[in-house]
Amino acid sequence: MKVSAKTQIIGHSQATQFLRDLIKTLAASSSTALVTGESGTGKELVAQALHAQGPRAASPFVPINCGAIPRELIESELFGHRKGTFTGAVADRLGRFELAHGGTLFLDEIGDLPMDMQVKLLRVLQERCILPVGASREVSIDVRVVAATHKNLENEVAEGRFREDLYYRINVLPITTTPLRERPEDIAALLQFYADKHALPGSRPLKFAPDMLQMLQGYAWPGNVRELSNLVDRFSTLFPSQALHVQTVPACMMPSGLAALQAGLLAQMPAKPLENPSVFLQGAASGSSVERDVSTMPVADVGSALPEVSSGPWSQTDPWHICFLPMRGPNLWPWPAVCPQLYRLPTMK
């Protein structure tokens, strides 16, 4: 895997600046590094930056997720195997260590490595040679190992789930990634970066109004930067080229914690009128219509203008029919079909 020389750590906070400076310092070394931090904080990005800024940048960067490989295959994946070693081994196969020769091997989620493999990995890190499965001779390797985990390895050692000697072997150069909730000043730059990245073809990147940015900065982001990226991707699809305000996005299109923040902010805002929405109901061709004009009603009051399901042409046993309101302007609720629990009307008889 080739790592772009443009690999960058985005943000202007003190924690992010410290991380960039630390990577620049540690990149020149070939010693083993251990990157720790919560899921979604960019541990692999840190490993890529260590590789891209170091003397091994022209050689391969090989990642492997230790928790994603079945226990019976992890040794073959790491060290390779020889033809005929087991059923299905129809040819020699290089392992990740040999594939990363001269470059960097990234061992993601090393805390999930089985105990028997921890012993073998410890020996490889000490001796700098591997023994492929089924081979009779060891193979010398020249690899920088960068390991990462979201677990607290000191606690894992205390609980007997991780070898103490391996922990000290890989924890030569420790790096810790900071959760997004502890660096809210980075959120604006990250939003802009991912808005540019996820913009649909032919569309302008999303913009975030000051009220929306304030709300996003107040969110805890349990999924960290990965959650932020996915959310911007969602918004880029639903609201291409738009400027997002707090009232633009329906609650069902946001994480529950962010939706709770939105509800609190909306409760403090004066209600804004809809811009001439059109309501399409099944059976409208027969001349039936909603009794009250909702075109100038605040969003919060539209539901109260709808007929009661227990009287007139409505029936509580009728199937639900979704009400669509066109998107016209940045301050409108989109009322999409993906939120039927919020925006639905009973069909008319």
Number of C-alpha atoms within 10 A of each C-alpha: 11 13 17 12 13 9 15 13 16 14 19 17 15 12 15 17 14 12 18 18 10 14 20 15 13 19 20 14 15 20 16 20 24 24 23 22 18 19 19 20 21 20 24 18 14 23 27 25 23 27 33 24 18 20 15 21 21 14 19 19 25 21 19 18 17 23 16 12 14 11 13 8 10 20 21 17 20 23 23 23 22 18 15 12 14 11 7 8 12 11 11 16 17 17 19 22 27 23 21 23 19 19 24 31 26 27 24 24 21 23 24 18 21 16 14 11 14 19 13 16 19 17 14 17 18 11 11 15 19 23 17 23 20 15 15 9 10 11 14 15 18 15 25 23 21 28 27 26 21 20 16 12 19 15 11 15 16 11 10 11 16 21 21 14 12 18 18 10 17 21 17 12 15 16 20 16 19 17 21 23 18 12 16 19 15 19 23 16 13 19 21 15 16 20 24 18 14 21 20 17 8 8 15 15 22 25 19 19 14 12 14 20 17 15 16 21 18 14 17 15 21 16 17 18 21 15 16 20 19 14 17 22 19 15 20 24 14 14 20 21 19 20 16 22 18 23 22 19 22 17 18 13 16 15 13 11 13 17 19 14 16 20 13 10 15 14 9 8 10 8 14 14 18 20 18 14 18 12 16 16 19 16 12 13 9 9 6 13 16 13 9 12 14 22 15 14 20 15 16 11 13 17 15 11 13 15 17 13 16 10 9 10 13 16 15 12 10 12 11 14 16 23 20 19 20 15 17 13 13 17 19 22 17 20 20 18 14 11 15 16 11 16 17 17 22 22 21 20 12
